[in-house]
Amino acid sequence: MTEKFKGKIAETFDGSEPWWPERSRGKSPNIITVVFDDTGWSDFGCYGSEIRTPTIDALAAKGLRYTNFHVTPLCSPTRACLMTGKNHHRVGMRCLADTDTGFPNGRGSIPQDTPLLPAMLRDRGYGAYMIGKWHLTPAHEITPAGPFSNWPVARGFDRYYGFLGGCTDHYAPELCQDNHSIDPPLDDGYHLTEDLCDRAIHYLRDHASCRGDEPVYLNICFGATHAPIQVERRYIDPYVEVFEKGWDTVRENRLARQKTLGLVPENTELAPRNPEVPAWDTLSDDQKTVYTRLQSAFAGFLEHADEQLGRVVAELERLGMREDSIIVVISDNGASREGGDHGAVDTNAPYSGRPETVEEMMAKLDDVGGPAGPAHYPQGWATAGNTPFRRYKQYVELGGVRSPLVVNWPAGIANPGEVRDQFLHVVDLAPTLLSLSGEVMETDFDGEDFSATFADATASTRNVQYWEMFGRRAVYADGWKAIATHEKGEAYEQDEWTLYDTSEDFSETRDLAGKNPEQLERLRAIWSEQAAANEVWPLDDRTLVDIIKFRQPNGLMARDEITLYPGQGHLAQVSMVTASERSMEITAHFSKPVGADHPGGVLVASGDRNGGYAFYIKDGNLHFEHVRLGDRVTLSAPSDEPVHRCSVVIHVADDHSASAILFANRKRLGQRCIPLVSTHLSFWGLDVGRDAGIPVSDAYTAPFPFPDTELDRVVMRFYESITAEEIAMVLEAAE
């Protein structure tokens, strides 16, 4: 609200009295929230790991570590809780932001009338800046034309630099700046984590220079350590010897260190190895070699991210902002089992439903972490990452929902280095940070301010919290925890509930449901009350893969035909129109005929050289290339006359193979078989009139643009049940 003018206005300046609103001279503390992705509770060095994280360890040594802090089992819901202080179902983020499920609890976007933390802080005079992963915009809104109402700048941040989806390639990321996409630098030595921290430092310098008497809120959300795991070999190689001992020994060693560090009670038991994970000693030599290298890449990836965070912390110090800066470090969920049994040298393999074999990976070990090796570790290492707990990301057991929490504030923490064991949830962060930013405001939070724990190790906190994900349920109340296991298709009333006394059983390994049925029934009743109050219904046990593949009836993914124009913005991979799993026709229309002497260029390109397709003209010939996990099919043909339109038709068969037919001026020029297409070719989306990412083909030098003045448009048509021959007949018969 604009403050009422308190001066005097007359007809002339001489008779008037100017007035300026008084500026508050009391500066609130700076706030830095740091969110790691898919990082397990035990993966930071200060939580028992052998991975080198000196920046976070130093923040913990001069701040506080919390051992009973919780999140949701998935990234978008946790981020929604952080931004709102409210439970995720209640703000439309039941699952991933990628999909609108058609129900209020799963819109994939936070309601516009729900204020977000940056907007609330900006109202108090903060400059608000966002770096990195957002993942709170529905996939159908991630287009060059928006709508932008759920992008970071529209939700309260002054500036934004990062990526909007759930994950991206760290060497060729799908970058956005404020409200538009930008091309990745693609320079030798480029890495997204370094770029993000460069931009964070840039924003801090701008703020210190121009608004130094006002506080700053900086939200840094790394892509690390979510797959694809990508980092230089110099970070990977030193860890090979460290992890050759295997995940069983690593779990035992981490728990021992956790006890020594005072993070867990001495009587804490190591949860049994998750049943789908074999004992390390039963593995073959090749399995051990592959799995060790993949975990070493994860460790190097985390160390690298910690190193870059260190540059941001050092910059705060250099700018004189460090003393009164609250730095909060968390992970968005537990370590991920999405690498499957064996992990991957190329994460695009399991993401496309076709995991690599150990033998295939053995031949490509030197690629791990590089542009050709966007890796993921096997689920056995996720078990180790979540030591001493059971399960992983996507699950409501502690392996999915217990997160590290480091709070550092030189000006506000009197006894640094201490450990806190109060029950907390990510919804408690927003009300806490707001309370520390100034005057207390009445806000409809589900969380509560826990800043009293900074000084008082015995301060009380909330005592009730629920969880739900994919039909799996859990509830905490007064030190007790109840969990219902559930898998897709099972009857909810047949779910088995377990019960734990968390005050005596830190790792939740001793089920007391049979001994204390009354307590279990009490907690089940509390869960139902919480579900009703937080709009959890309806329960939905579709898997994460089901949710990601679901084509909602809105956005580009719902269209049968899309017309694209040269010079337009990038179409993100999450748009669901950039892969090759559907039968389709791609037709380029030219504003004037293209002859044999034309220099050529890319008409449309999707993906990159490891997975994608490109339709282009070069040396007077038409070319179509399709590549999946390095398996390349090339279809080339000359035209005997100037081309005023050309097409490629792809028909996908039931076995996921495809036929590709090339046309010019509606004349069939050639045909090839594509052995296998995919719903996920790579982490890069689609560009028109150029190849803006890592190039799909080695036959040209990217971006190899086709002149905008000569390429009129590109039309993509999708077909659900029609053969390539039927499409070809339509093309050949058209006037």
N, C-alpha and C positions, 0 to 999 in steps of 0.2 A: 504494500500500500504506500502510495506517495505521501510523504509528510507534508502537512499543511504549511504553506509559505508564511513566514513570521516577520517578513520585512514590511516595507511600505511601497506601494506603487502609486505614483502620481502621473501627471500628464508628461512630465519631463524628467530627465535623469537627475537634475539638480534638486528636485523636490522629492525624490524617491530614496528609499533605503534598501540596499541589497541585503540578502541573507543567504547563508549556506547551512545546510543541515550539519549538526555536530557529528563528527566522526568518533566512534568509540576508540579510546586509547588503550583499552585492555585487550591484548592479543591472545587469542585462544591457541592451544597447542596445535602444531601441524599433525596431520594424521596420514600415515602410510599403511595401506593394507596390501599384503603380498599373498597371492594365492598360487600355490603349486597345484599341478594337475596329476591325478592318479598316483600320488606319492604316499607310500604306506606309513603307518604310525611309527615304525622303527627305522625309517630310511635316513633321517637326519642323524648326523654324528652325535648330537646332543641327546638323542633318543635311543642310543645304543648301537648305531650302525658303524660299520667299518668304512663307509663312504666318507670322503673328505668334504665337509661342509663348514669350513672355518668361519664364513660370514654369519651363518645362522647360529653356529655354536657360540660365537662371540656375543651376538644379540641375546642369547639365552643366559650366558654367564653374567651379563650385566643387566639382565632383566628377569623375567619369570617364565618357567615352563609349567604348562597345565597338562595333567595326565588323564583328565576325565572330561575332555572336550569332544563334542560330537558334531557331526554334519549329517547330511543325507547320503544315500548310497550312490548318488549320481551327480554329475557336474552342474547342469542347468538348475536343478532344484536348490542345491547348496548356494549357488550364486544369487538366486532369487531371495533366499533367506537372508543372505548377507546384505543385500541391497535394501531390503524392506523391514527386517526385524520381525517378519511374519512367516508362518509355516507355508510351505511351498504349494500344497493343494489349494490353500485359501487364496493364493494370488495367481492361480492358473498355470502352475508349473509342476504338475504331477510328475512328469517325466522330462524328456528332452524338449528344448525349445524348437527343435526341427519340425515338430508335427502338431497340428491342431487336431485333437481327437474328436472334437464335436461336443465336448462336455465342458462345463465351466472350470473344472479343476485341471483341465488339460488343454488349454488354449495355446500354450507355447509362448505366451506373452503376459506380462504383468499388467493388470488393468490401469488405464490412464489416470484414474482417480486415486491410485495408490502412490504416495510419494516415495521416491528412492533416496537413499542416503546422500548421494551427491547433491541432489536438489535441496534437501533439508540443510546440508552444510553450507551450500551456496547462499541460502537465505540468511545465514549467520555471518556472511562476509568472506567465506572461503573461496579460493580459486580451486576448481575441481577438474582433475585431469585423469584420463583413463588410458592405460597402456595394456595391450595384449588381448587375450581371449575374452570375448563378451558372452556369447552363447545364450543370449536372452532375447533374440529376435527370431520370430518364426521363419522357417526356410523360405516360404513363399513371399516374404517381404524383403529378402536379400536379393535385390535386383538393382541395376543402375538407376532406376526411377523410383526406388523405394516401394511402398511408402516408408518414410523415415521416422515415424512416430515411436518406434521401438528400438531405434538405434541409440547409441550412448549419448550423443549430443542432445537429442530430444528428451532424454530422461535425466538430464541434470548436469552432465559433464560439459565443461567449457571447451575442451579439446579431446580428441580421441585419435589413437594410432594403434592399429592391431588387426585382428581378424575376428569376424563375426560368428563363424561356425564353431564346431566342437574341436576340430584339429586341423592342422595344415602342414604342408611341407616346410621344413625349416630352412631349406636352401632356395625354395621358390614359393614363398607364402602368398596366399590370396589376401593381400593387404588392403585395408581401408584407412583413409585419413578423414576424420570428421564424417561427412556424409557422402563420400565418393570413394570408389576403388582406385587404387594406384598400381602401376606395374611393379613387380619385385625388382630390386636392383640387379640380381643375377651376376654380381661381380665375383671374381675369384676371391675365396675366403669369406664370402658373406654368410652370416648365420643370423636367423631371426632373433634369437635371444639377445645377441649383442646389439642388434638394431633396436630392439625394444628398449634396452637400457640406455642406449644412446639417446633415444627420443625422450625417455624419462628425465635424463639429465638436462636435455634441451628445455623441457617444460619447466624444470626447477629453476634453471638459470633465468629464463624469461620472467618467471614469477618473482624471484628474488630481486631482479633488476627493476621491475616496473611496479610490483605490488608487495614489496618486502615488509611493509608494516601490516600486512594482512596474512592470515594463516592459509596453508595449502592442504588440500586433500589429494593424494595421489594413490590411485588403485592400480597396482601392477599384477597382472594375471599372466603367468608364463604359459607357453605351450608345453614346456617341460613339466612333468616327465611323461606326458601322454604320448602314445605312439602317434606318428613315427619317431622312433628313437634315432636321433641324428646328431653326431658330434665327431670331431676330428679324432683320428686314431691315437694321437698323443694323449688323449684323455682316456682312451679305452685300454690300451695295452698294459698299463701298470696294474690294472685290476684283475687281469687274467689269473695270475698266481694267487691273488686274494680269494677268488671264488672257486678255484679248483677243488676246494674242500667240499663243495656241494651245499645244497639248501638245508639239509638236515643239521649239519654242523653249524652253519651260519645261524640258524634259528636258536640253537642251544647257546651259542656264543653271545648272541644279541640279548637274550633273556638274562644271561649272567651279567652282562654289562649294565642292563637296566636296573638290576638289583643293586649293583655297586654304586650306580649313580643316584640311587634313592628314588627312582621313577616308579617302581612297582614294589609291593610288599614282598618280604622274604619268602612267604609261603605261596607266591604266585606259581601256578602250574603252566607249563607249555601245553597249549591246546593240541590235541592229536592232529597229526598231519591231515589235511583235507583228503577225503577218501579217493578222489580222482587223481591225486598226485602220488607217483610211485616213490619208494625209498631211493635215495640217490645211489646207494650201493648196488641196486638192481639194474642200473642203466648200462648200456653198452658204452664202449670207449668213444664212439662217434657222437652218441647222444651227449655225453659229458662234455666233449669238446665244443659242440655247438651251443649247448645251454650255457656253458661258462662264458663263451664269447658274447652271447646276447645279454647276459646279466652284467658283464663288464661294460658293455655299451650303455646300459641303463645307468650304471654308477658314474661313468664319465659324463653322461648327459646331465645328471644332477649336479656333479661337481662343477661343471661348466656354468650352469645356471646360477649356482651359489657364488661363483667367482664374479659373474656379471652383476648380481645383486650387490656385491661388495663395492663395485664402482659407484653405484647409486648412493649407498650409505656413506662412502667417502666424499661424495659430492655434497651431501647434506652437511657434513662436517666442514668442508671447505667454504660453503656459503654461510656458515654460522647458524644453520637451522637445526643442527643435530640435537642440541641439549633439550630443546622443547618439542621434540618430535616423538609421537607415539608410533612405534612400528609394530604391526601385528602380522605374524606369519602363520599360515594354515595350509592344509591341503583340502581339496574340494571333496574327496572321498578316499576310500582305501585303495590299496594297490590293485591293479586290474588283471583279471585272468583272461582278457580278450585275445591274448596271444595264443591261447589254446594249449594243447598238449605239448607241442614242440616249439612254440614261438615262431618267428619268421625273420629271415633276412630281409624280405620285402613284405611289409605289412599289408600291401595291396592284395596279397594272396589270401590270407584269412579274411580280410574285409570283403573280398569278392566271393567268399564261400569255397575257395579252392586252396586249402593250406598246402604249404610246401612240405616235402618229406625231409627227413634228416639227411638223406643222401644228397638231395638237391642242394640243401643248405651247406653241406660240407664243401661243395665245389665253389661256393661263393662267399666263404667266410671273410675274405679280405674286403668284400664290399660293405660289410656291416658298419653302419653309422654314416656311410658316405651317400652321395646322390643316388647311387644304384642300390643302396642297402638301407632303406627306411625301415628300421627293424622293430621288433617287439620281442619281449622275453616270454618264455613259457610260464604257465600258471604256477609251477612249483616255486618260482622266484617271487611271484606275487604272494604266495603263502609266507615266504620269508620276510617280505616287506611288511607284512601285517603282524609280525611277531609281537606278542605271544598269542594272538587271537585266531579264531576260526573264520573261514570264508574271506570274501573279497568285495570289491566294488560290485554294485548291483544287489548286494545282500544286506539284510538288516542286522546280521550279527556284527560283532565289533570289528571284524576285518573289513567291513564295508563302511562303518559309520564312526569309528574312533579316529580322530585326526590329531596330529601334533598342533599345539598352539603355543607360540612364543610371543610374549608381549615385552617390548623394550621401550622405556621412557626415562631417560636420565634425570629429567627434572621431576618426575612423579613417582618413581619407585625407590623407596628408601633402603630396602634390603635386597639388592640384586643377587641373583644366583639361586634364589629359593625355588621350591617346587610347590605347586598348588594342586589339590586333589578334589576341589569342588566340582559337582556335576554342572556342566555347561553345554550349551548347544549354539550352533552358529546364529540362530535368531537372537541370541543375547548380545551379539557384537554391535549392531546398529544402536540400540538404546544406550549401551555403554559409551560408545564413541560420541554420541550426541550429548550425553550428560557431561562428558569431559570437555565438550566444545563450547559450553556456556550455559545459559539459563535453561532450566528444566522446562520441557514443553510437554503438554498432554498429547500423546500420540497412541494410536491403537496398535501397540506392539504385542506380539505373543511372547517375545523375550523380555528379559529384565536386565537392568544395569548391574554389572558385577564388579564395578570399579572398587568396591570396598575390599575385595580380595587382594588388591595391590598391596595394601598395608597390613591386612589382617588374614592370616592363614586359616582362621576359623570362621570367617564371615560366611553367613548362610546364602544359598542361591536357590533357584527354582527347584521344585522336586517332582515335576511331572513333564514328560515329553513322549510323543508317539513317533512311530516311523511306519511308512508303507511304501513298497516299491514292487511292481509286477505281482501284486497279490500277497507278497511276503509282508508280515506285520510284526511289530514289536512295540513295547511300551515300557517306560521307566517310571516308577513312583516310589518315593520314600526309601530309596536304596535297593528296591527289588526290580527285576527286569524279567519280562515274559516275551517269548519269541514264538511266532507261528511259522513253521517252514511250509513252503508252498511252491509248486511248479505248475507250469502251464497245463490246463486241462483237468487238474485235480479238483475235487469237490471241496469247497472251502470248509464245509462243516466236518470234513474228515481230516483237516490239517492237524498235525501234531504240535502241541504247545509245550515248550520247556520253560523252566523257572529257575532264576538265579538270585542268590543273595549277594549283591555286588559289594557289600561292605566286607564280606569274608572271602569273596571269590573274584579277584580282579579280572581274570581272563575268561570268566564265565564258562567254566569247564565242568561244574558239578550241578547237574540237573536235579532240582528239588520238587519238581511237579508232583511226583508220586507221594512225597512226604508231606507236602503242604498244599493240598488241593484248594483249601479255602483262600489262601493267598493268591493262587493262580486265578481263581474265579474273580477275585477282587480286581486284579490287573486287567483281565479280559473285559470286565465291565468298564474300567477306566479307558481302555483302548476304544471301545464303542462310543463312549461319551466324547472322546477327543475326535474320533472320526466324524461324528455328526457336527461338532462345533467347527471343524476345519474343512468341511466339504470334500471329504475323502471319497465318498460314494460317486459313481459306482467303482467297485474294485475291478481292476483290469489286469489280467495275467498274461497278456500278450508279451512276448519277449522283446528285448531291446532291438533285435534284428527285425522283428515284425513291425515295431514302431517306426524304425528308420525307413523300411521299405514301403510303408503305407502311403499311398498317393491320395492326399486329401483333395477335396473338390474345390480347390482355389489355387491361384497362382499359375505360373507357367506349367507346372507339372500336371495340371488338370486339362491342358489344352491339347487338341488333336493337331493344331497347326500353329506355328510360330513364325512370324516374319522378322528377320533381323537385318540390321543396316550397318554398313561399314562406318567406322568411327564411333559406334556406340560403346558403352561400357562392357566390362567383363561379366559373364554369367558364372556365378559361383557353382562349385561342384555340388553343393547342397540343394541346388535348384531342381535336381532330378531330371534334367533334360540333357545332361552332358555325357552320359554313358552310352553303351551300345547294346543294352539288353533287350530293347524293343525294336520291332520291325519299323523301318523309317525310310523316308525319301528326303534327300537334301538336294535342293535345286538352287543353283546360282543364276541370277538374271543379270545380264550386262547392259549398260546404257548404249554401248556400241559394240559391234562384233569384234571378237578377239581372234586375230590371225596368228599364223605360225611364227611371225617375227615379234610377237608380243613378249616383253620380258617376264611376264607371269607374276605369280604371287600366291599367297595363301587365301583361299576362299573362306574356309572355316577350319578351325583346329580346336580339338578338345583333348585335355590331358597332356602328357609329356612323353619322353622317349621310352619310359618304362611301361607306360600304359596309356593308350589314347588313340585318337585317329586324326588324320589330316586330309583335307580335300584341297588340292592345289593345282596350278598350271605352271609348268616349267619346260623350257626348251621346246615350246610349241605343242607339248603333250599334256593330256589330263592325267592326274595321278590321284590315287586314293591309297592311303596306308592305314592299316589297323595294327596296333601292337597291344598285347596283353602279357604282362610279366615277361617282357623281352621277346616273346614270340611274335614275329612281324610278318604280315601279309601285305604285299604291294601289288596294286593293280594299276597298270599304266596303258595308255593308248593314245595314238595321234588321231586328230580329226582331219578329214579330207576337205574341209571347208571352214571358213571363219565361224566361230562359235558365238551365238547370241544367248544361249542358255545351256547349262550342262547339269547333270544330275548323277548322284550315286544312290543306288537303292540297296538297302540291307534288309534281308529277310531272316529272322531268327527262327530256327527250328526247335523242336521240343527238347533236343539234346544240347541246346545252347550253342550249337554251331550256327553259322550263318552263311548265306550267299550274298556276295557283293557284285552288283552289275553297274557298269559305267555307261553313261549316255552323254551324247552331245547333239543338240538340236533334235532331240527325241529319237536319235538313232543309237542302237545298241553297239557299243564299241568293244566290250570285253566283260568277262565274268571270272570271279575267283571264289574259292571257299575259305571262310574264316573258321578255323577249327573250334574256337571258343570265344564267345563274347562275355561281357561282364556288367553287373550293376555298378561295380566300382572299378574304374580303370586306373585312377590315380587321385591325388589330392588337389589337382588343378582342374578348373572348369573349362569354359568354352569362350573363344574369341572369334570375331568375324572380321575378315579382311586382313588378318595377320595371325601370327603365332607368338603370343606375348609372354609365355612361360618358358620353361626349359623345352626346346623344340621337340616336337613329335618325331620329326624326320631328320636324318643327317644329310638329306639331299639338298637342303637349303640352309642358309644362315638366317636365323631368326632376327627380327620378326617377319622378314620376307613379306612385306605388306603388298597387297593388291591395290592399285590406285583407286582412291575413293571416287574419283570422277568417272571411272569406268565400271566399277562394280555397283550395280543399282541396289540389289537386295539378295538375301539368301532366305529361302523358305524351307522350313523343316516340317514334315508331316509324319505323324506317328500312326501306326496301324496295329491293332490288337490281334486280328485274325484274318490275315491275307497273305498270300504267297508272293515271293519276289516276282514270279512270272505274271501274276495278276497285276501287280503294280507296273511292271514293265509294259504290259499290254495297254494299260491306261495311258502311259507316257507315249507309247508309239502311236496310239490312235488319236491323241489330242491334236487339235489344230495348232 
